[in-house]
Amino acid sequence: MTDPRPNPMADRLRALLADDALIMMPCCFDALSAKLIQQAGFDLTFLSGFAASAARIGAPDVGLMSYGEVRDQARNVLEGIDIPMMVDGDTGYGNPMNVERTVEGFARAGCAGVMIEDQIAPKRCGHTAGKAVVDREEAYDRIRAAVAARGRADILIKARTDARRGHGLAEAITRAQMFAELGADIVFIEEPLSVDEMRTLCSEVDAPMVANMLEGGQTPILPPAQLADLGFAIAAYPLTCLSASMRAMTGALAALKSGEDPSGALMPFDELRRTVGFDDYYAAEARYKSAERPQQSPRKTP
């Protein structure tokens, strides 16, 4: 068997995990939000399915975005950043062969990792109504397929289970343990309901674990130091950037609608230009300007 197609971003994510320190992972939804995350000094981001669906199609995260749309969004984001990014691969968009194609496609796009979950299709956001999971064997087949695809194009597999809500913590842990045995690099049990449950899942699953810090969700929001003490490897903040930006925009629009001046809530224009990248662009433009050349006499035609 040949070695998988190399992926430098996957290697960088492995190096982060090897440090054994909690990785703070604010989640992005487009290239600009990812760029802001990088500029703020974070080493890892994740293309949130909830946030990307809201930003790209203005719709809830209920399986409406296709694989092609998510991959296109991921490619656009990756062009704007230099840090590793994982991506939400939902249920893999079909049967195990679809999962293989999904995983390999995201690897070839340059994603450091991809999340595959055990919900039925169409999936639901983990903290909203109406979600359900497939049976164990179908869930395991998805992870087997993801691991097989990783053998052709390198990427980390983040395996997620949503079994906690409908089937209890023990079932969620059983699935998570098998995900790790099957070769998942990172494991995510969605929606633990207490600190004790969070402690239990970290102690029972032998793999790097993700804590989902969804403000307003079912899981307790804990400070990073406590998450690290519990044993989590990654702290994900799936909607912090989206929620903050939506609140700021709706506030500014309300001010405009009422005839008020919204400028006090706005980023200064100089800072806006610098953050987007105009200063870097102008500096690069200046490097390529040709030096002044002496005027040359026009050639005489014979």
C-alpha positions in Angstrom: 0.0 0.0 0.0 1.4 3.4 -0.9 1.7 6.2 1.6 -1.2 8.6 1.8 -1.0 11.9 -0.1 0.8 14.2 2.3 -1.0 17.1 4.0 1.1 19.6 5.9 -1.9 21.0 7.8 -2.7 17.5 9.2 0.9 17.3 10.4 0.6 20.7 12.1 -2.6 19.6 13.9 -0.9 16.4 15.1 1.9 18.5 16.4 -0.5 20.7 18.3 -2.2 17.6 19.8 1.2 16.2 20.8 1.9 19.2 23.0 -0.7 17.9 25.5 -2.0 21.4 26.2 -5.6 22.4 25.7 -6.1 23.8 22.2 -8.5 26.7 22.0 -10.5 26.4 18.7 -12.9 29.3 17.8 -14.9 28.2 14.9 -15.2 30.2 11.6 -17.8 30.5 8.9 -16.0 32.2 6.1 -12.5 33.4 5.1 -12.9 36.7 7.0 -13.9 35.1 10.3 -11.1 32.6 9.9 -8.6 35.4 9.2 -9.7 37.2 12.4 -9.2 34.0 14.4 -5.7 33.7 13.1 -4.9 37.4 13.7 -6.1 37.0 17.3 -3.4 34.4 17.8 -5.3 31.1 17.8 -3.5 28.1 16.3 -6.5 26.1 15.0 -10.0 26.7 13.7 -13.0 24.7 12.5 -15.5 25.4 9.8 -18.7 25.1 11.8 -21.6 23.6 9.9 -24.1 25.7 11.8 -22.2 28.9 11.1 -21.3 28.1 7.5 -24.9 27.2 6.7 -26.1 30.5 8.2 -23.4 32.6 6.4 -23.5 30.9 3.0 -27.2 30.1 2.4 -28.9 32.0 5.2 -30.5 28.8 6.5 -30.3 26.6 9.6 -28.0 23.7 10.0 -30.4 20.9 9.1 -28.5 19.2 6.2 -29.4 21.7 3.5 -25.8 22.4 2.4 -24.4 19.8 0.0 -20.9 18.3 0.2 -19.9 20.4 -2.8 -21.0 23.6 -1.1 -19.2 22.8 2.1 -16.0 21.8 0.3 -16.1 25.1 -1.7 -16.6 27.1 1.5 -13.6 25.2 3.0 -11.4 26.0 0.0 -12.3 29.7 0.2 -11.5 29.8 3.9 -8.2 28.0 3.5 -7.0 30.5 0.9 -7.2 33.2 3.5 -5.3 31.6 6.5 -2.1 29.9 7.4 -3.3 27.9 10.4 -4.8 24.4 10.3 -8.6 24.1 9.9 -10.9 21.2 10.5 -14.2 20.9 8.7 -17.7 19.6 9.5 -18.3 16.6 7.3 -21.8 15.9 8.8 -22.8 12.3 8.2 -20.5 11.9 5.2 -23.3 12.7 2.8 -24.4 9.2 2.2 -23.3 5.6 2.5 -19.7 4.5 3.4 -18.5 5.1 -0.2 -19.8 8.7 0.1 -18.0 9.0 3.4 -14.7 8.0 1.7 -15.2 10.5 -1.0 -16.1 13.2 1.5 -13.1 12.6 3.6 -10.6 12.3 0.7 -12.1 15.4 -0.9 -11.6 17.5 2.2 -8.1 16.2 2.6 -7.2 17.1 -0.9 -8.7 20.6 -0.3 -6.1 21.0 2.5 -8.3 20.6 5.6 -6.3 19.4 8.6 -9.2 17.3 9.9 -12.8 16.3 9.2 -15.7 15.5 11.5 -18.0 12.5 10.8 -21.0 12.0 13.0 -23.5 9.3 13.7 -26.8 11.2 13.3 -29.4 10.1 10.8 -29.6 12.2 7.6 -30.5 14.9 7.3 -28.6 15.8 10.5 -29.4 18.5 13.1 -27.4 20.9 15.1 -26.4 19.0 18.2 -28.2 21.3 20.7 -31.5 21.7 18.7 -34.6 19.6 18.4 -35.2 16.6 16.2 -31.9 14.8 16.1 -31.5 11.0 16.2 -28.6 8.6 15.6 -28.1 5.6 13.4 -27.5 2.1 14.9 -24.0 1.2 16.1 -22.9 -0.8 13.1 -23.8 2.0 10.6 -22.0 4.5 12.8 -19.0 2.3 12.9 -19.0 1.7 9.2 -18.8 5.5 8.7 -15.7 5.7 10.8 -14.2 2.6 9.0 -14.8 4.4 5.7 -13.3 7.6 6.9 -10.1 5.8 8.2 -9.9 4.0 4.8 -10.0 7.3 3.0 -7.3 8.7 5.3 -5.0 5.9 4.0 -5.1 7.6 0.6 -5.1 11.3 1.5 -3.8 12.3 4.9 -6.3 14.0 7.3 -7.3 13.6 10.9 -10.6 11.9 11.6 -12.8 13.6 14.3 -15.5 11.1 15.1 -18.7 12.5 16.8 -21.6 10.8 18.5 -24.9 12.4 19.4 -26.1 9.3 21.3 -26.1 11.0 24.7 -29.5 12.7 24.3 -31.6 9.7 23.2 -29.6 6.8 24.5 -27.7 8.0 27.5 -24.1 8.6 28.4 -23.1 4.9 28.5 -24.1 4.3 24.9 -22.3 7.5 23.8 -19.2 6.3 25.6 -19.4 2.8 24.0 -19.6 4.4 20.6 -16.8 6.8 21.3 -14.6 4.0 22.5 -15.2 2.0 19.3 -14.5 5.1 17.2 -11.1 5.3 18.8 -10.4 1.6 18.4 -11.3 1.9 14.7 -8.7 4.6 14.2 -10.4 8.0 14.8 -7.7 10.6 15.8 -10.1 12.8 17.8 -13.4 11.9 19.5 -16.3 14.2 20.3 -19.3 13.2 22.5 -21.9 15.9 22.0 -24.1 17.3 24.8 -22.8 16.0 28.1 -25.1 17.6 30.7 -22.8 18.1 33.7 -19.2 18.5 34.8 -19.3 15.0 36.2 -20.4 13.7 32.8 -17.6 15.6 31.1 -15.1 14.1 33.5 -16.4 10.6 33.0 -16.2 10.7 29.2 -12.6 12.0 29.3 -11.6 9.2 31.7 -13.4 6.4 29.7 -12.3 7.2 26.1 -8.7 6.8 25.1 -8.4 9.5 22.5 -8.1 13.3 22.4 -11.5 14.6 23.4 -13.3 17.7 22.3 -15.4 20.0 24.6 -18.1 21.9 22.7 -18.5 25.3 24.4 -21.7 26.4 22.8 -23.0 29.4 24.6 -26.7 28.8 25.5 -26.4 25.0 24.8 -26.8 22.1 27.1 -23.2 21.5 28.1 -21.7 23.6 30.9 -19.5 26.4 29.8 -16.2 26.0 31.7 -13.0 28.1 31.7 -10.1 26.6 29.7 -8.0 25.7 32.7 -10.9 23.5 34.1 -11.4 21.9 30.7 -7.7 21.0 30.6 -7.9 19.5 34.1 -10.9 17.4 33.1 -8.8 15.9 30.3 -10.0 17.6 27.2 -7.6 18.2 24.3 -9.6 20.8 22.3 -12.1 23.4 23.4 -14.4 24.3 20.5 -16.4 27.6 20.4 -18.7 26.9 17.5 -20.9 30.0 17.4 -19.0 32.7 19.3 -17.8 34.5 16.2 -21.1 34.1 14.3 -23.2 35.2 17.3 -21.0 38.2 18.1 -21.0 39.4 14.4 -24.8 38.9 14.1 -25.4 40.9 17.3 -23.1 43.7 16.1 -24.7 43.9 12.7 -28.3 43.8 13.9 -27.4 46.6 16.4 -25.8 48.8 13.7 -28.7 48.2 11.4 -31.3 49.0 14.1 -29.4 52.3 14.7 -29.4 53.1 11.0 -33.1 52.3 10.8 -34.0 54.6 13.7 -31.9 57.4 12.3 -29.1 57.1 14.9 -25.4 57.4 14.1 -23.9 53.8 14.4 -20.3 55.0 14.1 -19.5 54.5 17.8 -20.0 50.8 17.5 -18.0 50.5 14.3 -14.3 49.5 13.7 -12.4 52.6 12.6 -11.9 52.6 8.9 -8.1 52.5 9.1 -8.2 49.4 11.3 -10.8 47.9 9.0 -8.6 48.3 6.0 -5.6 47.0 7.8 -7.4 43.9 9.2 -8.8 43.0 5.8 -5.3 43.2 4.3 -5.1 46.4 2.3 -1.8 47.5 4.0 -0.2 44.1 3.1 -1.5 44.4 -0.4 -0.1 47.9 -0.9 3.3 46.8 0.5 3.4 43.9 -2.0 2.3 46.2 -4.8 5.2 48.5 -4.0 7.8 45.7 -4.2 6.7 44.9 -7.7 6.8 48.5 -9.1 9.4 48.8 -11.7 12.2 51.3 -11.0 12.2 54.5 -13.0 13.7 53.8 -16.5 15.4 56.4 -18.6 13.3 57.6 -21.5 14.2 55.8 -24.7 14.1 57.5 -28.1 11.4 56.0 -30.3 12.7 53.7 -32.9 12.9 55.0 -36.4 11.0 53.1 -39.0 13.0 52.2 -42.0 
